[in-house]
Amino acid sequence: MKPLIKTRLFTPGPTPLLLEAQARALASNFNHRTEEFRRLVRETIEHLRYFFNTQNDVLLFASSGTGAMEGAVTNLLSPGDRVLVGTAGKFGERWVGLAEAYGMQVSKVEAPYGHPLDIEEMRRQIESAGPFRAVFVQATETSTGVTHDVKALGEMVRSLPETCLIVDAITGLGTMDLRPDEWGLDVVIGGSQKATMIAPGLAFASVSDKAWKQIERARCPRFYFDFAKERKSLAKGESSYTPAITLLVSLHAALEYLRAFGRENLIANAALLAEAARQAVKALGLKLFAQHSPSNAVTAVCAPQGMDSGAIIKAMRERFGAVVANGQGSMKGKIFRLAHLGYYDACDLFSAIACLEVVLAQLGCSIELGRGVAAAQETYLRLQSPALASVTA
Amino acid sequence: MKPLIKTRLFTPGPTPLLLEAQARALASNFNHRTEEFRRLVRETIEHLRYFFNTQNDVLLFASSGTGAMEGAVTNLLSPGDRVLVGTAGKFGERWVGLAEAYGMQVSKVEAPYGHPLDIEEMRRQIESAGPFRAVFVQATETSTGVTHDVKALGEMVRSLPETCLIVDAITGLGTMDLRPDEWGLDVVIGGSQKATMIAPGLAFASVSDKAWKQIERARCPRFYFDFAKERKSLAKGESSYTPAITLLVSLHAALEYLRAFGRENLIANAALLAEAARQAVKALGLKLFAQHSPSNAVTAVCAPQGMDSGAIIKAMRERFGAVVANGQGSMKGKIFRLAHLGYYDACDLFSAIACLEVVLAQLGCSIELGRGVAAAQETYLRLQSPALASVTA
């Protein structure tokens, strides 16, 4: 027989779509040079401020997240500027690539894949090799599933008047506590296909006053991702270039949902599912790729000894329609990545773990069926309703 | 914290919607008195014939399934006719109510709730208390989760020239082998919100030549559910009264999906999930309400001793957004019903069982977390890939 299979995304972007937001976009019929659309843009920006947990300006671009990352480089820097990049994976390397593309002098602090950045090493670099015009980092490194201590970096950088801290929080937003204003995160980058529960195609950037001052004197060439021009347009409820109208409508709807649900609840939900995923993985005898400071957005799991993670990913997809991500670059075939950011619930996680167990059994691993699910369930009970957890002991 | 919760239907109607079919309806903009719509109607009827596994006429009404059930009574019978109803639950009782409402002389063979009909008792009634104009039965009794042996009934009735066999297969279609032509099922009733994966609002009835002959002389009053009139309209690609246009569009799309997927695969999928559900329930120490001849459409489970099933249902819904059905009538509070007909896959079932386990633990039941899921997984491995099942032992 051929069983019925539904496709389910467990990838760290795109993530499952909030259908109510999709429906709103379907039902929309906007021209963007109207007062109705301007109101939508203004409200969306306000909702984004809530989502980012900031009073800073938040800018919006029709692009993927990388576009806004490039904008952070070109708007804040001039060719030849000295910058420090903390890199621990593919997205850290993207900061390096962007900074080099625009002629910066790049210093790096590297952490091995699967490890968080050594914050003390970052401090030493900042103190000894600076001054840097900018420090670039990820809030969470999606390619390896680790979280970096951006709060500590903020404390280092905020006292340096000539240095901005630029944080790629594309998977960090909505999955971890982030306080741009309190911690001194000068530019924070986000993307639509993550915890905001809509499709790819929009990038966000919050910009602090300190960053705006630096922008005034930055001389990198820029046109589409011109932060100052975009701020001016958005103040009028417009965008400098044609906006991605349906994505904006669905973003507005999704952020209304998120605002009603609560930013802290969304973060706690991701934290709960991440902890449950980690406990499930450990209960199955698999190794977590990130042993320390794991991300709430995505859990990276090492393939069992002698097995290509691609075999697990292929079987998950073919048998159960469950789409999980492979490792990137040199990690391809060694790890797989299971996401739980944005529109995921406990049911999703239980089913993903159950499918993983069946697939591992089918691939010949010696695992006890149901054991990972039980660990996830126990974690749910422990974190969600402590008073009742004892009944399962 | 307040976790994120998605609503998931595990009810035996409405069932999860096939989004591709919903999308097709959304994108439609039909007037029904057009050649384009007539073609859609004709194709839909052909697809329904495939779904019903019949060469008989299949009629289509804008109504719930009960409308077509009423039509079977009013089109085939005259007031005062003698009929036999096999009843084993709420839907068997509906046949009794319908036949009585139109003045039939009703004989009954009753099975206790949770049991299938005693086919030999049906035979004795047919042989001793007949002749009956019609024998009414369910293919599956949705209220208790049992399947009746309609094939055996067909063999009894088909040799009786004055008796038609009328089968409510509203949850039977797409979940069990049904051969109306070969078995002599004269009228078979279906509904849209079941294995056809679309919303409620359409009823179907297949009608055999034997039934058409009986219809010619039946004198019950009828107007909206006039089978002969509807056959005439459908032959032209029309309906006698305003059709439910968007439902028809989504039905057409869903039946295209089903035809590509395969009727037998759909039935085997329901059978696989049903067996996995039963094994999970037993592994958790719960009692199946239908010990014999269980339905592939829905699994009825007895609440643990001293517990109202409503408490389980409420917690499933509130904690996990998982909507399962209560018992009906006198079974309310005693059982809950978990559906697996139509657009369900293994992932759905694993997650439903996982949620059930957590809820039972929270309600103080002594259950081993993950054990029901493991039983479902083992069943999946055994039935889906026999050669690999041994690795999990």
Contacts between the chains, C-beta under 8 A, distances in Angstrom:
chain1	res1	chain2	res2	distance
A	1	B	264	7.6
A	1	B	265	5.7
A	1	B	268	3.8
A	1	B	269	7.0
A	1	B	272	7.1
A	1	B	384	7.5
A	2	B	261	7.4
A	2	B	262	6.8
A	2	B	265	4.7
A	2	B	268	8.0
A	3	B	265	7.6
A	3	B	268	7.7
A	3	B	269	5.1
A	3	B	272	6.3
A	3	B	345	6.6
A	3	B	346	6.5
A	3	B	384	6.4
A	4	B	261	6.9
A	4	B	265	7.5
A	4	B	266	7.0
A	4	B	269	4.5
A	4	B	343	7.0
A	4	B	344	6.9
A	4	B	345	5.0
A	5	B	345	5.5
A	6	B	343	7.5
A	6	B	345	5.1
A	6	B	347	6.7
A	6	B	348	7.6
A	8	B	347	6.3
A	26	B	26	6.6
A	261	B	2	7.3
A	261	B	4	6.9
A	262	B	2	6.8
A	264	B	1	7.6
A	265	B	1	5.7
A	265	B	2	4.7
A	265	B	3	7.6
A	265	B	4	7.4
A	266	B	4	7.0
A	268	B	1	3.8
A	268	B	3	7.7
A	269	B	1	7.0
A	269	B	3	5.1
A	269	B	4	4.5
A	272	B	1	7.1
A	272	B	3	6.3
A	320	B	345	7.3
A	320	B	346	6.3
A	320	B	347	5.4
A	321	B	345	6.9
A	321	B	347	7.1
A	322	B	347	6.7
A	343	B	4	7.0
A	343	B	6	7.4
A	344	B	4	6.9
A	345	B	3	6.6
A	345	B	4	5.0
A	345	B	5	5.4
A	345	B	6	5.1
A	345	B	320	7.3
A	345	B	321	7.0
A	346	B	3	6.4
A	346	B	320	6.3
A	346	B	355	7.4
A	346	B	358	7.9
A	347	B	6	6.7
A	347	B	8	6.3
A	347	B	320	5.4
A	347	B	321	7.1
A	347	B	322	6.6
A	347	B	351	4.3
A	347	B	354	7.4
A	347	B	355	6.0
A	348	B	6	7.6
A	348	B	351	7.3
A	350	B	350	6.7
A	350	B	351	5.0
A	350	B	354	3.6
A	350	B	355	6.9
A	350	B	373	7.6
A	351	B	347	4.4
A	351	B	348	7.3
A	351	B	350	5.0
A	351	B	351	3.8
A	351	B	354	7.3
A	354	B	347	7.5
A	354	B	350	3.6
A	354	B	351	7.3
A	354	B	354	6.7
A	354	B	373	5.5
A	354	B	376	7.8
A	354	B	377	6.3
A	355	B	346	7.4
A	355	B	347	6.0
A	355	B	350	6.9
A	357	B	377	6.2
A	358	B	346	7.9
A	358	B	377	5.1
A	358	B	380	6.3
A	358	B	381	6.4
A	361	B	377	7.6
A	361	B	381	6.5
A	361	B	388	7.3
A	361	B	391	5.5
A	361	B	392	4.5
A	362	B	381	7.0
A	362	B	385	6.4
A	362	B	388	4.9
A	362	B	391	7.3
A	364	B	391	5.6
A	365	B	391	7.9
A	366	B	391	7.7
A	367	B	392	7.9
A	368	B	374	7.6
A	369	B	373	7.5
A	369	B	374	4.2
A	369	B	377	4.5
A	369	B	378	6.1
A	369	B	392	5.6
A	370	B	370	3.5
A	370	B	371	6.0
A	370	B	372	7.9
A	370	B	373	4.6
A	370	B	374	2.9
A	370	B	375	7.9
A	370	B	377	6.5
A	371	B	370	6.1
A	371	B	374	7.8
A	372	B	370	7.8
A	373	B	350	7.6
A	373	B	354	5.5
A	373	B	369	7.5
A	373	B	370	4.6
A	373	B	373	4.7
A	373	B	374	7.9
A	374	B	368	7.6
A	374	B	369	4.2
A	374	B	370	2.9
A	374	B	371	7.8
A	374	B	373	7.9
A	375	B	370	7.9
A	376	B	354	7.8
A	377	B	354	6.3
A	377	B	357	6.2
A	377	B	358	5.1
A	377	B	361	7.6
A	377	B	369	4.5
A	377	B	370	6.5
A	378	B	369	6.1
A	380	B	358	6.3
A	381	B	358	6.4
A	381	B	361	6.5
A	381	B	362	7.1
A	384	B	1	7.5
A	384	B	3	6.4
A	385	B	362	6.4
A	388	B	361	7.3
A	388	B	362	4.8
A	391	B	361	5.5
A	391	B	362	7.2
A	391	B	364	5.5
A	391	B	365	7.9
A	391	B	366	7.7
A	392	B	361	4.5
A	392	B	367	7.9
A	392	B	369	5.6
